[in-house]
Amino acid sequence: MLRLNKMRKPNFHCKTIVLLFVMLSLTGCVWLRLLEFRNQLGEFDDYFVTKVNGEGFTLGFREPVLFSDDLIYLSRLEPSKKSKLHDTVDWLYDFKKIDAEGKLVSPEVDIIFRLGFNGENMMSSWTFSPIFLAMAPPQFLEMSLRGLGSSKIFRSKRQVKATFDSLPKLKAELPLKQDIIRNLGDPVEIVEESRDQQQYIYHFMLETDYVEKGYEDRRFMEMKLDFANDSGKLLKMWSKFVGMKVSIDYRKLVDGTESEVSDTKGLPSGKEIQNT
């Protein structure tokens, strides 16, 4: 019996090591799929199709690589609503505008993201609602996505950086403050950044039944919009939601100046996309 017991101990440790390896492998698989997604963005027209209509801007995936479980793992929360239609499933993330005290405003203002999944639970579409497009027009949103296709990933730093040198500059007007105010209403705070520009700050809260313990802040969205005082044009948008930090300097995309997208403190703990 003593000999049998001695033989079992290494077996137990082997099982522990194997389990740990599997867990690490699963985490690595998410990274590999994100890397593949990044590579697809580099050949945007081969792997994606875009559509703009009354529902917003939709990015369609020709060859999906991300699973629904990947989104839960990365965001640490559940969507506001899941609905099934035949062989497809829609996830809806509904961010509702709140005031400085964290209370819902009336009338309601909602920023909605809708994710579609196919019969294999792979993400096949991502729709940005019209209110979000008031701040990030389709041309700017698509250009930012295309720019990520040329990014470099530094996994140890959880960082992604991309330049837009190879992409054509946009022939588009910058969004105007009056149009954004019409969609979002008044901000919770206005900051005088300089003599030439103001920053409007908005707060939103995700309607959801589950947020993983320790990640409660993922439920809240903050948006900072920098406007030029003279023209009222939107110069820069900064937003934080579901672990992502997104910053876009619109002037860089329009005038063709070299710009950069960076993803810091990024996946899987969070993501930052930044044009500088």
Protein Blocks (a to p, Z undefined) as FASTA:
>chain_A
ZZmmmmmmmmmmmmmmmmmmmmmmmmmmmmmmmmmmmmmmmmmmlmgccdddfkbccddd
fbacbdfklmmmmnopacfbdcdehjbccdddddddddfkopacdddddddddddddfko
pafbdcddfklmmmmgfklmmmmmmmmmmpccdfknopadddfklpccdddddddfklmm
mmnopafbdcdfblkbccdddddddddfbdcehilmmmpccddddddfklopafbdcdde
ehiacdddfklmmnopacddddehiafkbccdddZZ
